[in-house]
Amino acid sequence: MDQLEAFLARAEAMLARLEPLLPPAVPATDWSAPAFRWRRLGASAWLEAIHQPHSVALDELIHIERQKQRLLRNTEQFLAGRPANNVLLTGARGTGKSSLIKALLGQYATQGLRVIEVDKAQLPDLAQIVDAVAARPERFILFCDDLSFEEGEDSYKALKSALDGGLARRAANLLVYATSNRRHLMPEKASENREGWLKDGEIHPGETTEEKVSLSDRFGLWLSFYPFDQDAYLAAVAGWLAHFGLKHGKHSERAALQWSQLRGSRSGRVAYQFACDWAGRSSKERRAE
């Protein structure tokens, strides 16, 4: 009996040492959530439910009406089961690219739209994500924010397969919506515009450029976003101040312009950040500005 107790004690001690090394049990996906985040821990990966995702109202995003309408039309086609495109939103920072995708949830979640957030490092798992949602009745947008690739990275190849489907058919209930500050998602060099320019021993560097461009070409819809002029910036300021229950006047206009000069840019994001600062001040502090 003493030997059995000793054996069990040793077994428990060994299990206690091994347990941290074992992958965690994969939790069941809570499909009632409107949004998800792909999580990976060691060899385990799963869809983590987000029951209260960050979102904004579509009418709070101004001066991007053309981009908004084209994205809404594509999304509505997708929800109706009609052909629709993967979408690449590119351009100036802070102009509403990510916010526009997040706003789709508030507009279409009741119609079965779901959003899955995926980091660039998790792109090799795209095939697993597609398999996880393939049998679901909902419609999923795979959201890749601030997507770009550097020299030597090859995770974009998994994204290419997800966009075109590879040998297997592309999932009918999933689209990819990605944002980037780079139109072609990869760094481009002047030397790449000269076919036959010998670079690192490569005789046809133009073919490498074609490989880079082929990724962005797999997005059927491109939406470009541009820096705000002063009028657009002030209109965004007025909109965000109204969101906080404040009126926009001479004091706030002057302060907003000074804020943009300090930031070195004018955009919807800068307007929102100013509105947060202005709304957080006391009435006395706002009058003293």
VENVENTA-V829329 format. One record per residue. PHI is phi in whole degrees, 0 to 359 (none if undefined). OMEGA is omega in radians with two decimals (* if undefined). D_FIRST is the distance of its C-alpha to the first C-alpha in Angstrom with 2 decimals. Layout:
# VENVENTA-V829329
phi	omega	d_first
PHI	OMEGA	D_FIRST
PHI	OMEGA	D_FIRST
This chain:
# VENVENTA-V829329
phi	omega	d_first
none	3.11	0.00
296	3.14	3.79
294	3.12	5.35
295	3.12	5.09
296	3.12	6.25
295	3.14	8.55
296	-3.14	9.79
296	3.11	10.64
296	3.12	12.31
294	3.14	14.25
296	3.12	15.25
296	3.12	16.54
295	3.14	18.40
293	3.11	19.96
296	3.12	21.06
297	3.12	22.57
282	-3.10	24.57
277	-3.03	25.67
303	3.11	26.63
295	-3.11	29.92
274	-3.10	30.97
277	3.10	30.71
295	3.13	33.88
292	3.07	33.94
293	-3.11	34.10
284	-3.14	37.77
289	3.07	39.02
292	-3.12	41.24
287	3.08	44.91
271	-3.04	46.72
286	3.11	49.99
283	-3.11	51.72
285	3.10	52.39
278	-3.09	55.86
215	-3.08	54.67
217	3.04	51.73
234	3.10	50.57
282	-3.10	48.88
244	3.06	45.74
225	3.06	43.70
221	-3.07	40.48
64	-3.13	39.19
274	-3.09	39.04
260	3.09	39.28
215	-3.10	42.67
201	3.05	43.89
269	3.13	46.85
267	-3.09	46.47
289	3.03	48.60
240	-3.04	51.34
277	3.12	52.50
230	-3.11	55.21
290	3.07	56.74
288	-3.12	59.50
207	3.06	62.83
230	3.10	66.53
283	-3.11	69.32
301	-3.10	71.48
286	3.06	74.68
276	3.13	73.48
263	-3.03	73.66
249	3.12	77.34
63	2.98	79.61
225	-3.03	77.38
297	-3.12	78.87
296	3.12	79.53
296	-3.13	76.01
298	-3.10	74.59
296	3.14	76.62
292	3.11	75.73
290	3.11	72.00
296	3.13	72.20
297	3.13	74.11
297	-3.14	71.61
293	3.13	68.69
292	3.03	70.47
300	3.14	71.13
299	-3.12	67.42
293	-3.14	66.45
276	-3.14	69.06
81	3.11	67.60
267	3.12	70.65
303	3.13	70.67
211	-3.03	69.86
253	2.84	69.36
293	-2.98	66.75
233	3.04	68.25
243	3.13	68.58
254	-3.06	69.84
230	3.04	71.24
136	-3.00	73.49
299	-3.12	73.91
289	3.04	70.97
74	-3.06	70.68
260	3.01	72.98
108	-3.09	70.61
297	-3.12	68.93
292	-3.12	65.35
298	-3.13	66.47
294	3.10	68.38
292	3.13	65.31
297	-3.12	63.23
292	3.14	66.08
298	-3.13	65.76
298	3.14	62.67
297	-3.11	64.66
275	-2.93	67.36
234	-3.11	65.45
300	-3.14	61.86
290	3.11	62.94
263	3.07	64.29
100	3.12	60.95
282	3.07	61.18
228	-3.13	57.98
239	3.09	57.67
244	3.12	54.88
273	-3.11	55.01
228	3.07	54.07
280	3.14	54.23
301	-3.12	55.83
295	-3.10	52.58
263	-3.11	51.12
301	3.07	53.97
300	3.14	51.96
270	-3.03	49.88
301	3.14	53.00
298	3.10	52.21
294	-3.14	48.90
295	3.12	50.79
300	3.12	53.41
297	-3.08	50.81
293	-3.06	49.10
252	-2.99	52.39
302	-3.07	54.17
267	-3.09	53.43
279	3.12	54.07
281	-3.11	57.35
288	3.06	57.98
249	-2.99	60.11
246	2.96	58.50
253	3.06	60.17
274	-3.00	58.22
258	3.08	59.37
248	-3.05	59.50
263	3.11	61.02
51	-3.06	62.87
276	3.02	62.29
197	-3.09	63.56
229	3.11	62.56
258	3.11	63.25
302	3.08	64.15
93	3.11	61.31
282	-3.14	59.27
237	3.14	58.62
292	3.11	56.66
295	-3.12	60.00
294	3.08	59.68
294	3.12	56.94
293	3.10	59.34
301	3.13	62.13
294	3.13	60.06
293	-3.11	59.19
288	-3.10	62.86
259	3.09	64.26
95	-3.12	61.30
61	3.11	61.05
288	3.07	60.71
281	3.12	59.00
294	3.08	61.23
295	-3.12	61.27
299	-3.08	59.35
285	-3.07	61.85
251	-3.13	60.23
216	3.00	59.81
235	3.08	62.33
252	3.01	62.06
245	-3.09	63.94
235	3.05	63.91
244	3.13	65.72
199	2.99	66.88
272	3.14	69.50
249	-3.09	70.20
296	-3.12	72.17
255	3.00	70.65
71	-3.10	67.22
229	3.11	67.47
294	3.12	69.51
239	-3.11	72.96
241	-3.12	75.18
299	-3.11	78.94
296	-3.12	78.66
287	3.11	76.95
277	-3.10	80.23
248	3.12	81.94
298	3.14	81.17
93	3.08	81.38
290	-3.07	80.54
286	-3.11	78.36
224	3.13	75.19
52	3.10	72.34
81	-3.11	73.69
273	-3.05	73.57
284	-3.09	76.77
238	-3.14	76.52
296	3.11	74.94
299	3.10	76.47
292	3.06	73.90
295	3.10	71.14
297	3.10	72.99
300	3.11	73.10
296	3.12	69.32
293	-3.09	68.99
293	-3.07	71.49
297	3.12	69.89
290	-3.13	66.97
293	3.11	69.19
294	-3.13	71.33
282	2.99	68.45
274	-3.06	68.85
288	-3.11	71.59
236	3.07	72.67
253	3.07	73.42
238	-3.09	74.16
256	-3.13	75.69
240	-3.00	75.64
236	3.12	78.20
300	3.12	78.59
281	2.92	80.14
277	-3.04	83.70
295	-3.13	84.57
296	3.13	85.57
295	3.13	82.35
297	-3.13	80.30
293	3.07	82.12
295	3.09	81.75
294	3.08	77.98
300	-3.14	78.04
300	3.13	79.97
296	-3.12	77.50
288	3.07	74.43
295	3.08	76.21
297	3.08	77.00
300	3.12	73.31
268	3.10	72.67
80	-3.11	75.57
242	3.07	78.02
269	3.12	81.55
260	-3.12	82.68
224	-3.08	85.77
297	-3.12	87.60
296	-3.11	85.12
291	3.11	82.10
295	3.12	84.06
298	3.13	85.00
294	3.14	81.47
294	3.11	80.05
293	3.09	82.42
297	3.13	81.52
299	-3.12	77.83
292	3.10	78.39
294	3.10	80.39
294	3.14	77.58
279	3.13	75.11
75	3.12	77.54
199	3.05	77.22
236	-3.14	78.05
200	3.08	75.59
298	3.13	73.92
294	3.12	70.86
296	3.10	73.04
297	3.12	74.82
295	-3.14	71.57
295	3.07	70.41
296	-3.11	73.76
299	3.09	73.57
298	3.13	70.15
294	-3.09	71.60
293	-3.13	74.78
292	-3.13	73.03
280	3.14	70.74
278	3.02	73.72
282	3.12	75.44
302	3.14	78.94
295	3.14	80.41
293	3.12	78.73
292	3.12	79.97
292	-3.11	83.54
280	-3.09	83.48
295	*	82.62
